Amino acid sequence: MREVHEDTERCVRAVRSKDARFDGWFFTAVLTTRIYCRPSCPVVPPKAENMRFLPSAAAAQQAGFRACKRCRPDASPGSPRWNERADLVARAMRLIADGVVDRDGVDGLARRLGYSVRQVQRQLLAELGAGPLALARAQRAQTARLLIETSALPMSEVALAAGFASLRTFNDTVREVFAMSPTELRRRAGNGGPASGSLSLRLPFRTPLYADSLFATLATEALPGVEEWRDGAYRRTLRLPHGPAIVSLRPMPGHIAAELSLADLRDLHTAINRCRRLLDLDADPVAVDALLAEDPALAPLVAAYPGRRVPRTVDGAEFALRAFAGEKAAELVAKHGDPVADPGGGLSLLFPEPAALVDEEPVAELARALAEGELELGAGSDWTRARARLAALDPAKVELIAMRALGDPDAFPCAGDGRRWRPWRAYAAQHLENAGREREIA
């Protein structure tokens, strides 16, 4: 099947109609201006012969194109492909988004994937037009822009937090990608943000988004100390590579308002990525709804609640442990959770790491498998291998964990096989599970 960016006629139509549904699916590089845009860019579209379509922002940057100042293509929603697939490229993209290349290098990425560096580079180049270093560089540039525009941090600290090896590399990259110096970017944004680890951001998504059910699930499942619903926002603690964090997520028209309090700003992009994953913000709701609406049994539900998402997780191991612990989860958190300070609310604990729970029933065997690396439920996990190991522990929980922790859009934790809803059975499951409750509320 052809990738979206290879279908020139379809891409041209999307650009001319400024179709936001394709934001993140491909990027438009304009040969005359050497600028790249998202499909929904508000400027007058160039002539078709002057458009070149690329699969990633990194590929556009590597080809010498600068990000458009109007549509900010670097800040578009992520491609749905990386959360819909479980092949090498998709796993690599999820790990790069989680910051693995910045922390462990390309060698570390390849080790996590179980492939050679050469194999990983070859496949990423073939599908995305850029290797892991270029993809990580594009991510660093986006993180740098966020910090420049939303904080008053000195540029030297922004460079370090965004993962740049030197201030010079940071300055050169920002100028090359955005055609402005870091100082000009900040002046243009009119920044007056904090000079600390607390940041306010907007998380974009593809419309429609049915936020009520999504946030209701998270609020209902909230573990005391780890999560809470406060003043119209879902708040929770995060265990990140460089320290703890607290995030507040609030549904707003057209975006999710995110407030992040980070112990270390190097974790900014990782935190954003995990929040996006939790809320399933990179989904393609139009494609999902179109298929499900073909079924007469689901059509009324899709029409009533368009854009339903699957509530996922910020940590696959955490969700699996919660699923196995059941009603004992709160007790385990109170006993083994690491303390964290929350001046703005009632959060007090980080969810325990697997190693802390290896002697606790009913999660002991699962915790040992996670702690010893026998079971991997992180961003780059092999879904087939993870399912097989989970089935050996508790077959009844495989589909639920596959849906929420692994992010498999075709997982189906309901009775029957739901074959007619493939490859979106997880979304069909959400409609079915919530149908009765929503009728009662109505």
C-alpha positions in Angstrom: 0.0 0.0 0.0 1.3 3.4 -0.9 2.2 5.8 1.9 0.1 9.0 2.0 3.0 11.3 0.9 3.5 9.2 -2.2 -0.1 9.8 -3.4 0.6 13.2 -5.1 -2.9 13.8 -6.3 -4.4 13.1 -2.9 -1.8 15.4 -1.2 -2.4 18.2 -3.6 -6.2 18.0 -2.9 -5.6 18.0 0.9 -3.3 21.1 0.6 -5.7 23.0 -1.6 -8.6 22.3 0.7 -6.5 23.0 3.8 -7.6 19.7 5.2 -6.4 19.5 8.9 -7.1 15.7 9.0 -3.8 15.2 7.1 -1.7 17.3 9.5 1.1 14.9 10.7 0.4 12.4 7.9 2.7 14.3 5.5 4.4 17.6 5.1 4.4 20.0 2.1 7.8 21.3 1.0 7.6 24.4 -1.3 10.4 24.3 -3.8 10.3 28.1 -4.5 10.4 29.3 -0.9 12.3 26.4 0.7 9.7 26.3 3.4 7.7 23.3 4.6 4.2 23.4 5.9 1.4 21.3 7.3 -1.5 20.5 4.8 -3.8 22.9 6.6 -1.5 25.9 6.3 -3.6 29.1 6.0 -1.4 30.7 3.3 -2.3 30.6 -0.4 -1.3 27.1 -1.7 1.6 27.1 -4.1 1.3 25.6 -7.6 1.2 21.9 -7.7 4.5 21.7 -9.6 6.2 23.5 -6.8 5.0 21.1 -4.1 7.0 18.2 -2.8 5.5 15.8 -0.2 7.6 14.3 2.6 6.7 11.8 5.3 8.3 13.6 8.3 9.4 17.0 9.5 12.9 15.5 9.9 13.0 14.6 6.2 12.0 18.1 5.3 14.6 19.6 7.5 17.2 17.2 6.2 16.4 18.3 2.6 17.1 21.9 3.6 13.5 23.2 4.1 12.6 25.6 7.0 9.5 25.4 9.1 6.7 27.7 8.1 6.2 30.5 10.7 2.4 30.6 10.1 1.3 27.0 10.4 4.2 25.7 12.6 4.4 22.2 11.1 6.7 21.0 13.8 3.8 21.3 16.3 1.2 19.4 14.3 -0.3 16.2 15.8 1.8 13.1 15.4 1.2 10.6 12.7 -1.3 7.9 13.6 0.8 5.3 12.0 3.2 5.0 14.9 0.5 4.0 17.4 -1.4 1.8 14.9 1.4 -0.5 14.0 3.8 -2.8 15.7 6.6 -3.2 13.1 10.2 -2.0 13.5 9.6 1.5 12.2 6.6 2.1 14.4 8.4 0.8 17.5 11.5 2.9 16.6 9.3 6.0 16.2 7.6 5.5 19.6 11.0 5.0 21.3 12.5 8.1 19.6 9.5 10.1 20.7 10.1 8.8 24.3 13.6 10.2 24.2 15.6 7.0 23.8 18.1 8.4 21.2 18.8 11.5 23.3 19.5 9.3 26.4 21.1 6.2 24.9 22.1 7.1 21.4 21.3 5.1 18.2 23.1 2.1 19.7 20.7 2.1 22.6 17.7 2.4 20.3 18.9 -0.6 18.2 19.5 -2.6 21.4 15.9 -1.9 22.6 14.5 -3.0 19.3 16.7 -6.1 19.0 18.1 -5.1 15.6 21.4 -3.9 14.3 22.1 -0.1 14.0 22.4 -0.6 10.2 19.0 -2.3 10.0 17.2 0.4 12.0 18.8 3.2 10.0 18.0 1.5 6.6 14.3 1.0 7.5 13.8 4.5 8.9 15.5 6.1 5.9 13.4 4.0 3.5 10.0 4.9 5.1 10.6 8.3 6.6 13.4 9.8 4.5 15.5 10.4 7.7 17.6 8.3 10.0 17.2 8.1 13.8 19.7 11.0 14.5 17.8 13.3 12.1 14.5 12.3 13.6 15.8 13.0 17.2 17.3 16.3 16.0 13.9 17.4 14.7 12.4 16.5 18.1 15.0 18.5 19.9 14.3 21.5 17.7 10.6 21.2 18.6 11.4 20.9 22.3 13.7 23.9 22.1 11.0 26.0 20.5 8.5 25.1 23.2 10.9 26.1 26.0 11.9 29.3 24.1 8.3 30.4 23.7 6.8 29.2 27.0 9.5 29.9 29.5 12.0 32.6 30.5 14.8 30.2 30.9 18.3 31.4 29.8 19.1 30.0 26.4 22.0 28.0 27.8 19.5 26.1 30.0 17.1 25.7 27.1 19.8 24.1 25.0 20.7 21.7 27.8 17.1 20.8 28.5 16.3 20.2 24.8 19.2 17.8 24.6 21.7 19.8 22.6 25.4 19.0 23.1 26.4 22.7 23.0 25.0 26.2 22.8 26.5 26.6 19.4 24.7 23.5 18.0 21.4 24.7 19.6 21.7 28.2 18.0 22.6 26.7 14.6 19.8 24.2 14.6 17.1 26.7 15.7 18.3 29.2 12.9 18.3 26.4 10.3 14.9 24.9 11.2 13.0 28.1 12.0 14.9 30.7 10.1 15.1 32.8 13.3 17.5 33.0 16.2 16.4 31.7 19.6 16.2 35.3 20.8 14.0 36.3 17.8 11.7 33.3 18.4 11.2 34.4 22.0 10.6 38.0 21.1 8.1 37.0 18.4 6.2 34.9 21.0 6.1 37.8 23.5 7.2 35.4 26.2 6.8 36.1 29.9 6.7 32.6 31.1 8.3 31.1 34.2 12.1 30.5 34.6 11.4 27.2 36.3 10.2 23.7 35.5 6.5 24.7 35.4 5.1 25.1 31.8 1.8 25.6 30.2 1.3 24.1 26.8 -1.4 23.2 24.2 -1.6 19.7 23.0 -3.1 19.6 19.5 -5.3 16.7 18.2 -7.3 15.7 15.1 -11.0 16.6 15.4 -13.4 15.4 16.5 -12.5 14.4 20.0 -15.2 13.1 22.5 -13.4 14.2 25.6 -16.2 13.5 28.2 -15.9 9.8 28.2 -12.1 9.8 27.9 -11.6 12.0 31.0 -14.5 10.3 32.9 -12.7 7.0 32.6 -9.4 8.5 33.9 -11.2 10.2 36.8 -13.1 7.1 37.7 -10.0 4.9 37.8 -7.8 7.5 39.6 -5.6 6.0 42.3 -5.4 8.2 45.5 -2.1 10.0 45.7 -1.1 9.2 42.1 -4.1 10.8 40.3 -7.0 13.2 40.9 -9.7 15.1 39.2 -9.5 18.7 40.4 -11.2 21.9 39.1 -12.1 20.3 35.7 -8.6 18.8 35.1 -7.1 15.4 35.3 -3.9 15.5 37.3 -1.3 12.8 38.0 2.3 12.1 38.9 4.8 10.8 36.3 8.0 8.8 36.8 10.3 10.2 34.1 13.9 9.3 33.2 15.4 12.3 35.0 13.0 12.7 37.9 9.3 13.0 38.9 6.8 15.3 37.3 3.2 16.4 37.8 0.9 17.0 34.9 -2.5 18.6 34.7 -4.6 17.9 31.6 -7.8 19.9 30.8 -10.0 19.5 27.7 -10.5 22.7 25.8 -12.1 23.6 22.5 -9.5 22.6 19.8 -6.8 21.5 22.2 -5.8 19.9 25.5 -4.4 22.4 28.0 -1.4 20.9 29.7 0.4 22.2 32.8 3.7 20.4 33.5 5.8 20.7 36.6 9.1 18.9 35.9 12.0 18.1 38.2 14.2 18.2 35.1 13.4 20.0 31.9 15.2 17.4 29.9 12.1 15.3 30.4 9.8 17.8 28.6 9.3 16.0 25.3 9.0 12.6 27.0 6.3 14.0 29.3 4.4 15.5 26.4 4.6 12.3 24.4 3.3 10.2 27.3 0.4 12.6 27.8 -0.5 12.4 24.2 -0.3 8.6 24.3 -2.5 8.6 27.5 -5.2 10.6 25.7 -4.8 8.9 22.3 -4.3 12.3 20.7 -2.6 11.1 17.6 -5.5 8.9 16.5 -7.3 9.4 13.2 -10.9 9.7 14.4 -12.3 10.2 10.9 -10.9 6.9 9.6 -12.0 5.1 12.8 -15.5 6.5 12.8 -16.0 5.9 9.0 -15.3 2.2 9.4 -17.3 1.6 12.6 -20.3 3.6 11.2 -20.6 1.0 8.4 -22.0 -1.4 11.0 -25.7 -0.7 11.8 -25.1 -1.8 15.4 -22.5 0.9 16.0 -23.6 3.6 13.6 -26.0 5.3 16.1 -23.2 5.3 18.8 -20.6 6.7 16.4 -23.1 9.4 15.3 -23.9 10.3 18.9 -20.3 10.3 20.1 -17.9 11.0 17.2 -14.2 11.1 17.9 -14.2 8.6 20.8 -10.7 7.8 21.9 -9.2 4.9 23.8 -7.9 5.9 27.3 -4.4 4.5 27.4 -1.6 5.0 29.9 1.6 6.9 30.6 3.4 3.7 31.6 2.6 0.3 30.3 4.1 -1.5 33.3 2.0 0.6 35.6 -1.2 -0.2 33.9 -0.5 -4.0 33.8 0.3 -4.0 37.5 -2.9 -2.1 38.2 -4.9 -4.5 36.1 -3.4 -7.5 38.0 -3.8 -5.8 41.4 -7.4 -4.9 41.0 -8.9 -3.5 44.2 -5.5 -3.9 46.0 -3.8 -1.3 43.7 -4.5 1.6 46.1 -3.0 -0.4 49.0 0.1 -1.3 47.0 0.6 2.4 46.1 0.2 3.6 49.7 2.7 1.0 50.8 5.4 1.2 48.1 4.8 4.5 46.2 7.6 7.0 46.3 6.7 10.4 47.8 6.4 13.5 45.7 5.5 17.1 46.5 2.5 18.8 44.9 2.0 22.4 46.1 -0.9 22.9 43.7 -3.1 19.9 44.7 -3.5 16.6 46.5 -1.0 14.4 44.7 1.7 12.7 46.9 3.0 9.5 45.4 4.6 8.0 42.3 3.3 4.6 41.3 5.8 2.0 42.5 8.4 0.5 40.2 8.0 -3.2 39.4 11.0 -4.1 41.5 9.3 -2.8 44.6 6.3 -5.2 44.1 8.1 -8.6 43.4 7.0 -9.9 46.8 3.4 -8.6 46.7 0.4 -10.7 45.7 -1.4 -10.7 43.3 1.2 -8.9 41.2 4.4 -10.7 42.3 4.9 -12.9 39.2 4.1 -10.0 36.8 6.3 -7.6 38.7 9.3 -10.1 38.5 8.8 -10.5 34.8 8.8 -6.7 34.3 11.7 -6.1 36.7 13.9 -8.8 35.1 13.1 -7.7 31.5 11.2 -10.9 30.6 8.2 -8.7 29.8 8.5 -5.4 28.0 5.4 -3.1 27.9 7.2 0.2 27.0 6.9 2.4 23.9 9.0 0.1 21.8 7.7 -3.2 23.0 7.1 -6.1 20.6 3.3 -6.6 20.8 3.3 -10.2 19.8 6.0 -11.2 22.3 4.3 -9.2 25.0 0.9 -10.8 24.4 2.5 -14.3 24.6 4.2 -13.6 27.9 1.0 -12.0 29.3 -1.0 -15.0 28.2 1.2 -17.2 30.3 0.5 -15.0 33.3 -3.2 -14.4 32.9 -5.0 -15.0 29.6 -8.1 -13.1 30.7 -6.2 -9.8 30.9 -4.2 -9.9 27.7 -6.7 -7.9 25.5 -7.3 -5.2 28.2 -3.5 -4.7 28.7 -2.9 -4.8 24.9 -5.5 -2.1 24.4 -4.5 0.2 27.3 -0.8 -0.5 27.9 0.5 -1.5 24.5 -1.8 0.8 22.6 -3.0 -1.9 20.1 -5.9 -0.3 18.3 -7.2 -3.8 17.3 -7.2 -5.2 20.9 -10.7 -6.4 21.9 -11.4 -7.0 25.6 -15.1 -7.8 25.0 -17.0 -11.0 24.4 -16.9 -12.3 20.8 -14.2 -11.6 18.3 -15.5 -8.3 16.8 -13.9 -9.3 13.5 -16.1 -6.9 11.4 -14.6 -3.9 13.2 -11.0 -4.6 12.4 -8.5 -2.9 12.6 -10.3 -0.6 15.1 -11.8 -3.1 17.5 -10.4 -1.2 20.5 -12.6 1.8 19.5 -15.6 -0.4 19.0 -15.0 -1.8 22.5 -15.1 1.7 23.9 -18.5 2.4 22.3 -19.9 -0.9 23.5 -18.6 -0.5 27.1 -19.8 3.1 27.4 -23.2 2.7 25.6 -25.2 1.7 28.7 -23.8 4.3 31.0 -24.3 7.1 28.5 -27.9 6.2 27.9 -28.5 6.3 31.6 -26.9 9.8 31.8 -29.0 11.0 28.8 
